[in-house]
Amino acid sequence: MNKTIILGTAGVILAGGLLWIAATPEQDGMAGHSMTPPDTSEIPQGTPIVQVTLPAALGDQAQMGKRAFDSVCADCHGANAAGKNGVAPPLVHKTYEPSHHGDYAFLAAVQNGVRSHHWDFGDMPSIEGLTEADVANVVAYVRALQRENGID
């Protein structure tokens, strides 16, 4: 009986703590990065938001991902995932580092769309025509770009 009460109380405390953490806005410097997007007011509409350094070489999966990205994603997220101001954010940005937006987040965004929450470019609609394997390849490409630019 006492063990049940203790375990139940511990569960309530843990759940309350997790809810508090989830509800607490992250501050600059917490969780390894700022959740505040950069000021893009001086960047012309439709132009890249960040400068992207390209890797010297891409693995086979990342090469397939680049082809898929270029044909489906680049219209919004820009060449080499540098973003397009006023359209869509750069994926080569610390906001999308693996510890904050894991690989599954990319798949979920493609399949379900995503509500705007880090940038003021509006919601992302779901994307038709990409298989889970295609998205895995795109993620491999984006992660290669991120690593080359010090995001991992």
N, C-alpha and C positions, 0 to 999 in steps of 0.2 A: 504494500500500500504506500509506504513512504517513498519507495523508488519510483512509483508511478507519479506521485505528486512532484517529486524532485525533477524527474524527466519532463513532465508536462510544463513545469515552471521554466526550466531551462529552454524548452522549445519556444515558449511564448517570448522569453527575453531575446533569444536568438532571432526569431521572426521580427520582433519589434526593431531590433538593431538593424537588420537587413532592410526593412522598410524605411528606416530613418536614413540609412546610407543611400538608398535608391532615390529618396525624395530630396536629399540635400544637393543643391547645385554644386558642381565641381568648381573650384576656384583656380585661378591661374597658378600653374606650378604643381597642381595636384594631379595624380594619376599620370604623370609624365608629360603632360602637355596642357596647353590652354584650350578651353572649349570655345573661346571667343575667336571667330574667324577674323582674318586680317581685314583692315580697311581697304576696300577696293574702289573707293570713290574717285581716285585719281587714275584708275585704269580704264581705258576706253571700253565701251560695251562690246562684247563679242571677242575680245582679245584674251590671250593667255593670262592667267592669274599668277602662275609661278613659272620660274625658269627650271627646266628639267634637264639634268645631265643624263645622257643615255649610256647604258652599259656597253662595254666593248663588244660583247657577244651575248646572245640569248640562247638558252637551252631550247630543245625541241618543243617542249610544252609551252614555254613563253613565246616562242616564234608563232605557234598556232594561235596563242592568245592575242598576240599583236594583230594578226590578220583579222580575227573576230572583232577585236576592239576597234580597229580602223574602219571596219565595215558597219558596225552597229553602234558603238559607244562614242566614237570621236566626234560625231556631229554635235553632241551636247558637251561631253567632258573634255573636248579639245584634243589636239594631236599630242601624243605621248602623255595623256592624262593630266595635262597642265591646266585644265579647266577653261571655261570661257566666261568672262565676266558678264553677269546678268543672265546667264543661261544655266550653267551647272558648275559645281565646284571641281577643283583639282583633286584627283585621287592620289597624286603624289603630294601629300600634305600630312602633317603629323596627326591630324584628326582621324585619318584612316589607317593609322598604324595597326598592326595585327593585334596588339593588346587591347585596343579600343573597338575596332571593327574587324572581328575575325573573318576568316574566309567565308563562313556561312552567311554573314551579313550581306555579302555581295550577292550570293545566290538568292537570299530572301528578297533583296531589293529588286532583282531582275524578275523574280516570279510574282511578287506581290506589290511592287512599287514601294515607296517609302515616303513618309511624311517629313517635310522639311523640318530639321531640328538643329542643324549647326550653321547653316547658311540661309540667306534670304532669297533663294532663287526659286522658291516654290517646291511643290511636291514632285517626286519622280514617279512617273507612271510605270506600271509593269511593262516589261519588254517581251514582245513575241519573237519567236524564231530562234531562241538560244536554248540549247539543251544544257543539262547539268554539266556535261563534259565540256561544252563550250565555255560556260562560266568558270569552271575550274581552270581552263586554259587562260582565260582573261585574268583571273586572279593571279596565276603564275606570272603573267606579264606585268601586271601592276606591282606585285611584290618585288619583282626584279628591278623595276624602276625605282620603287621606294628604297630598296637596299642601296642602290647606286647613289641615292640622294640622302643617305644617312638616316633613313626611317626604317626602323625594324625593332 
